[in-house]
Amino acid sequence: MTLELAVRLAEILLGFALFQQSLEFLRGHGLEQKLALIRAPLAILLMLGIYPLWVESALLVTFLLLIKRFHGPYNGGSDTMSMLVLLCLWLANLAPSRMWQEIALGYLALQLTLSYFQSGLVKIENLEWRSGKALREVFAFTAYPVSESLRNLAAKPGLLVFASRAVIIGELLFPLALLHSVTLVVALLTTGIFHVANAVLFGLNRFVWSWLAAYPSLIWLQYRFSEMAG
């Protein structure tokens, strides 16, 4: 994958993520609703690739205004990742040379990798995650409107221990995606399915598109590594 293609795909996916977020803010009031009316058309322009540098500059301003409005990222990790992707794409378009473009996109890929690996480290150090208790509480006490059959999974400790450890191992092994195209495909499919499952089961739909928007950068970086090795 070329750098230009990676940037274009990331812009399309991020534009979709920001458009989705803007639709949510339209249901709000005050500043966030006004910003949503600005962000939605900007997100469409980003998906279409029209004046990306100027569009990304404007979107960054809206992000800063929302951070000030909510005294931090509105939706935690998903908003943080969205802004990281946006900032790196903005830097890649602003960069004066190919080298700096690669640095901007490479930084995004490494941050994506670290986001999974660090999450795995936190979980493996947590007894409640290793024992499956954390997942049991998620299914038993989640505030999201889930079915009773899903809540009943809290009564299956063996399954929850397996699922907890599978998540931990998957996150810790994610950096292997950088080593080979096969491990890259396995890693991205696994984490992609994980995000989609969270969206379907718990309504965490923001995370799907925010993280997917960073995937092209990792695909490009692994391809770049393989080029240098060859």
N, C-alpha and C positions, 0 to 999 in steps of 0.2 A: 504493500500500500504506500502510495506517495504521500508526502507531507501535505500537499495541497488537497488531496482527496480526504485525508484524515481530518483536516480542518473543516472542510465542507460538510462532511458527514456529522461531525460534532456540532456544527452550527445548526444543522437541520434538527438533530435530536434535542439540542438545548432549546431551540426555538419552540419545539413542541412542549417541552417541559415548562417553559416560562408562560406559554399561552395557557396551558392547563392551570398553572398557579394564578394567572390573571383572572381566569373565569371564577376561581374560588373567591378572590378578593372583590369581585363585582358584587358579591352577596353581602359584603361588609358595609362600612360607612366611613365618612370622613376622608382622611388622606389616602388610606389604602385603596378605597374605591376609586378615587381620582387617579391614582397611580396605575390602577388596573386598566383604566380607559386609555392610558398612554402605553403601558407595557404590552397589551394585547396586539395592537397593530405593529409595534416594534418587533414582537416575537414572530409575527408573520413575515415581516421584511427580512428577519434573520434567516428564517427557513428558506426564503426565496433567494438569499444571497445578494440582496440589494444594498449597496453601500455598507458592507459589514462593519468596517471600522467605526463609522459614525453611529450606526445602530447600536453596536456594542458599547460605545462610549455613553450613549443615552441610557442604555439599560443599566450600566454600572451606577450612574447617578441615581436611578430609581431604587437600586439595591441599597445604596447608602442612605437614602431617605427612609426606606422601610426599616433598616437597622436602627436608625435614630428613633423612628416611631415606636418600635417594639422593644427598644433597649437591647438589641441583639437579634440574631437570626430568628425569624418568625416561626419556622418549623424545624429548628435545630439542624440536624445533619443534612437533610435534603437541601435546605436553603444554602447551607455552607458549601456543599458540593456544587450546587448550581452557580454560586458566585465564583468559586474557584475555577470551574470550567470556563465561565464567561471571561474572567480576568486573563486566563492563559490564552484564550482565543484572541482577545483584544491585544495582548502583547505580541502574539504571533503575527497579527496583521499590522501592528505598529513597528515591528522589528526592522532595522535598517539593512539587515543582511540575512542570508540563509542560516548562518550559524546561530544567530539569536532566535530565529524562528524555531529551529530545532531545540534549542534550550528551553523555550517557552512550552513547547508541546511535550518535550521529554520530562519537564518538571511536573506537568499534569499527570502523565503516565505513572511516574514514581509516587506521586501523592495518592493516586488511586490504589496502587499496590500496597502502600503503607496503610491506607484506610482499612483494608481487609486484614492485613497482618497484625496491626495494632489491636484491632477488635478481637482477634483470636488470642492475643497475649493477655488481654484483660479478662477474657472468659476463662482461659486455662488456669489463671491465678485465683479464680473465684470458685470456691467449693460448691456453691449453689448451682453454678453452671455445669461443673463436672458431674454432679450428682443427679442432674435433671430437674432439681427443685425450681430453678429459675423458669424453665419452660412450663413446668406444672402450674406455676402461679400465673404465667401469661395466659394459658388456656382457661384456668379456673376463674380468674378475677379480671380478665381484660374488660376495659370499658367500651370496647368496640362492639357493635351489634352483630354477634356471631351466633350460629345455630347451637342448639343444645347438644347435637352430636359432636360438634367441634369442642365444646366445653367438656364433654365426657372423656376426651383424650387425657385430661388431667388425672384420670383414674388408671392410666396405663403407664406405670413407672418404667418398665423395661423399654418400651418404645421411646419414652422421653429421654432416657439416658442415652440410648442409641442416637437419637436425633441431635441431642446436645453435643455429643462428642463428634458426630459427623460435621456439624457446623464449625466446631472449634478446629478440627483437623483441616477442613476445607479452607478456612481463613488463614491458618498458619502456613499452608502449602501454596497459597495463592502466588507468592513471588516466583514459583517455578514456571509461571506463565511466560516469564521473560526468557527462558532457556531454549524453548523449541516451539514450533508452530503447533505441534500436537498438544503439548501441555497448555498452550495458550487457548486453544479451542475448548479443551476440557474445562479449564478454569472459568472462562467467560460463559460457557453454557451452564455450568454449575451455579455460579453466582447470579446469572441472569434468571434462571429458574427459581432460585431462592428469593430474589426480589419480587418476581411475579407471584410466587406463592404467598408472600407477605401481603401483597396488594389484594389478592383474592380472598385470603382468610381474614385479614385484619383491616383492610382498607388503606394500607400504607402505600397508596399509589404514587405519591410524590417521589419516593425513593427510586422507583423503577426508572423513570426517565432521567432523573438527575445523574444517576450512576451510569446508565447506558450512554449518556452524552460524553462520558469520559473514555468509554471503551475504544473508540477509534484511535485515540492517542496511544493506547497500550498496543494495539495491533500494529500501528506504525512503528513504535519503538522496538518491538520484537523483530519486525522485519528489518529495521535499521541495524540491529545487533547481528542478525544473521548475515546481512550484507557485509558488515565489517569482519565477521568471522570467516566468511568465504573469500 
